[in-house]
Amino acid sequence: MPEIIVYMVRDPQGTTYGPALMETLRQWIREGRITAAMQLAPEGTVDWKPAAAYLELQDMFSPEVVFTITGQRPGSLPPPLPSTPPPTPGAPTNPYAAPMASHETPGLKRMNVLAVLSMISGILGVIMFCPFPCCECVGGIPLDIAAIVMGVLARGQIAKNADSQKGEGMAMAGIILGVIGLILALIGGVFFFARKGGGGPGFRTWR
């Protein structure tokens, strides 16, 4: 069942009458009790509009009166709201518009070169250590020192450029291997000098 709408009427003095059905309003217009400029509103609302603005009542007034009050010809609908046209290619964009979310994949982090060299130097320094007394080679010491130095420098660079560089684990591995290599070299040196009889009184010479 369609909803029945009743209307309130407000005269130029501000006095309100009603509620009244649409047929009753048409009767009042015929009787001259409602003019085209008098305000009408559905009961319970404040949507006051001239009587000539209601399509159901425009045939009760002359077209000239309706056009004078509403600016529209009788029976015509209000003009649609202007829509925003699509942007023209090459036209300048609105500088105050909210930026669009970026869907670009962030770039991959590159490996720090010093971290790689540090780990390689640490591995070579440990490999080049010879624990046998007959071998007098301690050539891994420079590589061990280089591994520690480059590892420390690499960690500093990675910490400053964490968004673009990686290799923290490799740098740490190079430092650890360098320290292990130095410890092994120190132990090997002690045994080497003990074997040669170049140690202090507490050393026992090899025979």
C-alpha positions in Angstrom: 0.0 0.0 0.0 1.6 3.3 -1.0 2.4 5.8 1.7 0.0 8.7 2.0 1.8 12.0 2.3 0.0 15.0 3.8 1.3 18.5 3.6 1.4 21.6 5.8 0.7 25.1 4.4 2.4 28.3 5.5 0.9 31.7 4.5 2.9 34.9 4.0 2.2 35.9 7.7 3.9 32.6 8.9 0.7 30.9 10.0 0.7 27.2 9.4 -2.3 25.2 8.3 -2.9 21.5 7.8 -2.2 18.7 7.4 -3.9 18.3 4.1 -3.9 15.7 1.3 -2.8 16.7 -2.2 -6.4 16.7 -3.4 -7.3 19.0 -0.6 -4.5 21.4 -1.6 -5.8 21.4 -5.2 -9.2 22.3 -3.9 -7.8 25.1 -1.9 -5.9 26.4 -4.9 -9.2 26.5 -6.9 -10.8 28.4 -4.0 -8.0 30.9 -4.0 -6.8 30.0 -0.5 -3.4 28.9 -1.7 -1.3 30.9 -4.1 1.6 29.8 -6.2 4.1 31.4 -3.9 2.8 30.0 -0.6 5.1 27.5 1.1 4.2 23.8 1.4 6.1 21.0 3.1 5.4 17.4 3.9 4.2 17.0 7.5 7.1 16.4 9.9 9.7 18.0 7.6 11.1 21.5 7.1 11.4 21.1 3.3 9.4 24.2 2.5 8.9 25.0 -1.2 6.5 27.2 -3.2 3.3 25.5 -4.2 4.3 26.1 -7.9 7.4 24.0 -7.3 5.4 20.8 -6.8 4.8 18.9 -10.1 1.5 17.7 -8.9 0.2 21.3 -8.6 1.8 23.0 -11.5 -1.2 22.4 -13.8 -3.2 24.6 -11.3 -1.2 27.7 -12.2 -0.3 29.5 -15.4 3.0 28.6 -17.1 4.2 32.2 -16.7 3.6 32.1 -12.9 5.4 28.7 -12.5 8.4 30.0 -14.5 8.5 33.2 -12.6 8.6 31.5 -9.2 10.6 28.4 -10.0 12.6 29.4 -13.1 11.4 26.2 -14.8 8.7 25.4 -17.3 5.7 23.5 -15.9 6.3 19.7 -15.7 10.1 20.0 -16.1 12.4 18.3 -13.7 15.2 20.2 -12.0 18.5 20.3 -14.0 20.9 17.5 -13.0 23.9 18.4 -10.9 27.0 19.0 -13.0 29.2 15.9 -13.1 33.0 16.1 -12.9 34.4 15.5 -16.4 37.3 13.0 -16.8 40.7 14.6 -16.8 42.0 15.6 -20.2 45.3 13.8 -21.1 48.1 16.2 -20.6 46.1 18.5 -18.4 47.8 19.6 -15.1 46.7 17.7 -12.1 45.2 19.1 -8.9 48.1 19.8 -6.5 45.8 19.5 -3.5 44.4 16.1 -4.5 45.2 13.2 -2.1 48.1 11.2 -3.5 47.2 7.7 -4.9 48.6 4.7 -3.1 51.7 3.3 -4.8 51.6 -0.3 -5.8 55.2 -0.5 -7.0 57.4 -3.2 -5.6 60.3 -1.8 -3.6 63.7 -2.4 -5.0 65.8 -5.4 -3.8 68.6 -4.7 -1.4 72.1 -5.2 -2.8 74.8 -7.2 -1.1 77.5 -5.1 0.6 80.8 -5.8 -1.1 82.9 -5.5 2.0 80.7 -8.0 3.8 81.4 -10.6 1.0 85.2 -9.8 1.0 85.3 -10.0 4.8 83.8 -13.5 4.9 86.0 -14.7 2.0 89.1 -13.4 3.8 88.1 -15.0 7.0 87.6 -18.4 5.3 91.0 -18.2 3.5 92.7 -17.0 6.7 91.5 -20.1 8.6 92.4 -22.4 5.7 95.9 -21.1 5.3 96.7 -21.8 9.0 98.9 -24.9 9.2 98.9 -26.6 12.7 101.8 -28.9 12.0 105.1 -28.1 13.7 107.0 -28.8 10.5 105.2 -26.0 8.7 106.4 -22.4 9.5 103.6 -20.7 7.5 101.6 -18.0 9.2 100.4 -16.3 6.0 96.8 -16.3 7.1 97.3 -13.5 9.6 97.0 -10.6 7.1 93.8 -12.2 5.8 92.4 -12.6 9.3 93.1 -8.9 10.1 91.6 -7.9 6.7 88.5 -9.9 7.5 88.0 -8.2 10.8 88.5 -4.7 9.5 86.3 -5.2 6.4 83.6 -6.9 8.5 83.5 -3.9 10.9 83.3 -1.4 8.1 80.7 -3.5 6.3 78.4 -3.6 9.4 78.7 0.2 9.7 77.7 0.7 6.1 74.8 -1.7 6.3 73.5 0.0 9.5 73.5 3.4 7.7 71.9 2.0 4.5 69.6 -0.6 6.0 66.9 0.1 3.3 69.3 -0.6 0.4 72.1 -2.9 1.6 72.3 -6.3 3.2 75.0 -8.7 4.3 75.0 -8.3 8.1 75.4 -12.0 8.6 78.3 -12.3 6.1 80.1 -9.4 7.7 79.6 -11.0 11.2 80.9 -14.3 9.9 84.0 -12.7 8.5 84.7 -11.0 11.8 84.3 -14.3 13.7 86.5 -16.2 11.2 89.1 -13.5 11.4 89.2 -13.7 15.2 89.4 -17.5 15.1 92.2 -17.3 12.5 94.2 -14.9 14.7 93.7 -17.2 17.8 94.9 -20.2 15.8 97.8 -18.2 14.5 98.7 -17.2 18.0 98.6 -20.8 19.2 100.6 -22.0 16.2 103.2 -19.3 16.8 103.6 -20.4 20.4 104.1 -24.0 19.3 106.4 -22.9 16.5 108.7 -20.9 18.8 108.6 -23.7 21.4 109.7 -26.1 18.7 112.6 -23.9 17.7 113.7 -23.3 21.2 113.0 -19.6 21.0 110.6 -19.5 23.9 111.2 -18.4 27.5 112.4 -20.5 30.4 109.0 -22.1 30.7 109.1 -23.6 27.2 110.4 -27.0 26.5 112.4 -27.6 23.3 111.5 -30.2 20.8 113.9 -33.0 20.2 
